[in-house]
Structure formats: C-alpha cells, structure tokens
C-alpha cells in the first residue's frame, strides 16, 4: 500500500547484516526470528518485545523464543555484527 515502505530497507548494509545474523542462527541451528526476539528480550534496556505474526506458524515460533537460551558466545557474535553494521536500516 505504501510504495516507499521498502525503501528504508534498501540500504548498502542491510543485506550483509541480515546474512551475518542468518549465518549465526544457522551455526547454532536456531530460527532467525527466534534468535532476534530472544536477543531483544535479554537487553537490559528493553521493557517488552512486540511480536507481529501473520500466521499461526509464525506465532508459535515467536512464542518459542521465550524458552531459547543464548550463550555468551552467541551473544558476542551477534554483538560483533551490530558493531560492523550498526543501524543498517535507519
């Protein structure tokens, strides 16, 4: 409905950042969405995480992120990507 919506995601660092996060999720056999939700949830400054599922499968996956445990190694890898591609979709 809004032709300019996707323009925000068509930035030079978007694809490399997504690929790097996806590689981490694959390395640890995690769903990318679950890893992202858990990472947001464990941030000390975060008071809540809002999910937006359009299918029952997405909703179940999002809810499963509650039980996910990210190790220090996983968190460090995620943080390294953030440092390399900070704010890829401003």
N, C-alpha and C positions, 0 to 999 in steps of 0.2 A: 504494500500500500504506500510505503514511503520510499521512493527511489533513492534517496540519499542515505538511507539507513546503513547499507553495507559499506559505504564509503569510509566510514570510521575504521573498518577492519582491513581495508586495502592499503596498509602501510608497509614499508620495507621490512620491519622487524616482526611482523605478525606471523608469517609462515614459519620462519626459523624458530621463533619462540614456541609455537604450537608443536612443531616437530620435536623440539628438545623435551618438552613436557611429555609428549606422547612416548618418546623413547624411554623416559624414566618409568612411566606407567607400564610399558611393555616389559622392561627389565625386571620389574617386581611382580609381573602378572596381575596388574591392577587395572580396573576400568578407569580411564582418564577422568571421567566425570566424578567418580567416587574419590579419586585422589585429590582432585581440585576442591571438592566440597570439604573433605577432611582437613586439608591444608588451611582452608579459610577458617574452619571451626576452631582449630587449635591456636590461632593467633590471639595473643593476649589482649589486643585492642578490639577484637571482634566480639560484639554482643549477641549477634544472631546471624544465621546464614539462611538466605531465602532461596528456595528451590522453585523451579518452574518447569514442571513436567507436562508434556502434551500427550503422553501415552502411559498406560498402566506400567509397562516395562520400565520406562524412564523413572516413574515414581518409585517403583520397587528398588531400582538401582540407587537412586538418590537416598532413600531411607537406609539402604545397606551401608552407606558410608559412615553411619553412626558407629558401627562396630569395627570399622577399619582402624588399624594401628599403624601409624607411620613411624618408622625407626629414625634414629638420629641421622643415619646415612641417607635415607630417602629425603629427609627434610633438608639436609645440607645440599644435596643435588638439586632440589627444587629451588633453593635459595641462590645457587650459582647461576641458574638460568635467569632468575629475576635480576641478578646483578648484570648479566650480559645483555639482556633485552628488557631493561626496565621500561615499564609503561609502553608496550608495543602498540597499543590501540588507544591513543589519547583522544 
